[in-house]
Protein backbone atom coordinates (compact mmCIF):
# COMPACT_ATOMS: atom_id res chain seq x y z
CA UNK A 1 0.00 0.00 0.00
CA UNK A 2 1.30 3.43 -0.93
CA UNK A 3 1.64 6.13 1.71
CA UNK A 4 -0.80 9.00 1.30
CA UNK A 5 0.91 12.34 0.77
CA UNK A 6 -0.50 15.34 2.59
CA UNK A 7 -1.16 18.36 0.44
CA UNK A 8 0.44 21.50 1.83
CA UNK A 9 -0.68 24.80 0.38
CA UNK A 10 2.05 26.94 -1.15
CA UNK A 11 3.43 29.45 1.30
CA UNK A 12 3.50 33.12 0.45
CA UNK A 13 6.94 34.63 0.07
CA UNK A 14 8.24 36.34 3.18
CA UNK A 15 7.35 40.00 3.32
CA UNK A 16 9.57 42.60 4.89
CA UNK A 17 7.26 44.32 7.39
CA UNK A 18 9.64 47.20 8.01
CA UNK A 19 8.67 48.87 4.74
CA UNK A 20 5.12 49.32 6.05
CA UNK A 21 6.22 51.32 9.08
CA UNK A 22 5.99 55.05 8.49
CA UNK A 23 7.70 57.53 10.74
CA UNK A 24 7.02 61.21 10.90
CA UNK A 25 4.56 63.77 12.18
CA UNK A 26 0.89 63.69 11.22
CA UNK A 27 -0.80 66.92 10.22
CA UNK A 28 -4.59 66.94 10.03
CA UNK A 29 -6.84 69.86 9.16
CA UNK A 30 -10.43 69.48 10.35
CA UNK A 31 -13.52 71.61 9.76
CA UNK A 32 -16.03 71.83 12.60
CA UNK A 33 -19.48 72.90 11.42
CA UNK A 34 -20.76 73.68 14.92
CA UNK A 35 -19.09 73.18 18.29
CA UNK A 36 -22.34 71.84 19.76
CA UNK A 37 -23.49 69.75 16.80
CA UNK A 38 -23.60 66.00 17.07
CA UNK A 39 -21.89 65.53 13.72
CA UNK A 40 -18.23 64.69 13.37
CA UNK A 41 -15.73 67.20 11.99
CA UNK A 42 -14.91 66.99 8.29
CA UNK A 43 -11.35 65.99 7.40
CA UNK A 44 -9.94 68.58 5.01
CA UNK A 45 -6.33 67.50 4.75
CA UNK A 46 -4.02 64.83 6.17
CA UNK A 47 -0.30 64.59 5.58
CA UNK A 48 2.71 62.93 7.14
CA UNK A 49 5.68 65.25 7.47
CA UNK A 50 9.32 64.58 8.32
CA UNK A 51 9.78 67.16 11.06
CA UNK A 52 7.58 69.03 13.54
CA UNK A 53 8.81 72.29 12.00
CA UNK A 54 7.21 71.29 8.70
CA UNK A 55 3.94 70.59 10.51
CA UNK A 56 4.04 74.01 12.21
CA UNK A 57 4.80 75.70 8.87
CA UNK A 58 1.86 73.92 7.23
CA UNK A 59 -0.45 74.92 10.10
CA UNK A 60 0.61 78.56 9.69
CA UNK A 61 -0.03 78.41 5.95
CA UNK A 62 -3.49 76.93 6.59
CA UNK A 63 -4.31 79.69 9.09
CA UNK A 64 -3.13 82.44 6.73
CA UNK A 65 -5.11 81.10 3.77
CA UNK A 66 -8.36 80.51 5.67
CA UNK A 67 -8.43 83.66 7.81
CA UNK A 68 -7.91 86.40 5.26
CA UNK A 69 -9.96 89.52 5.70
N, C-alpha and C positions, 0 to 999 in steps of 0.2 A: 504494500500500500504506500502511495506517495504521500509525503508530508504536505499539508495545506499551508500555502504561503499567505501571510497576512498582508493585506494591502495597506500601505502607509501613504497618506496624501503627501504630495510634494510640499516641501517647506518653502516659505517665502524667503527671499534673500534677506540677509541681515540689513537692518536700516540703521544708519547713524542718527541717533536721536538728538545729538548735540546741534545739528543744523536747524532744528525746530525751536530752539531756545533763543528768544529775542531779548536783548538787553537794551535799556535806554529809559527814557522818560516819556510817559504818556501825556499828551495834551488833548483835552477834550473841550469843545465849545458847545454849550447847551443853551437852549432858548426856553425860558419859563414863560408860559402864557399868562399865568396868574399864580401868585404865591399861595393862594388859598384854594386853588382848583384841585380837584381829585386826579386830574390827568398828569401823566408823566411828562418831564421835559423832553423837548425834541433835540436830538443829537444833530448838530450842525456840521461839526468837523471833528475828526479824530486822527491823530498822527503820533508816531513814535519818533522821538528826537534823541540825538546822541548825548546832549548835555543839558543841564537845567537852564543854562544861559539861553540856549536856543528856545526853550519852552517859554521863558520870561519874555524874550524878544517877540515871539509869536503872539503871546497874550497882549503885549503892548500894541502890536499892529492891529489885532482884532478890536481892541478898545478904541483906537484912533479911527478906524474905518467905520465903526458902528455908532460912534457918539459925536459925529460932526454936527455942527450947528450952522 
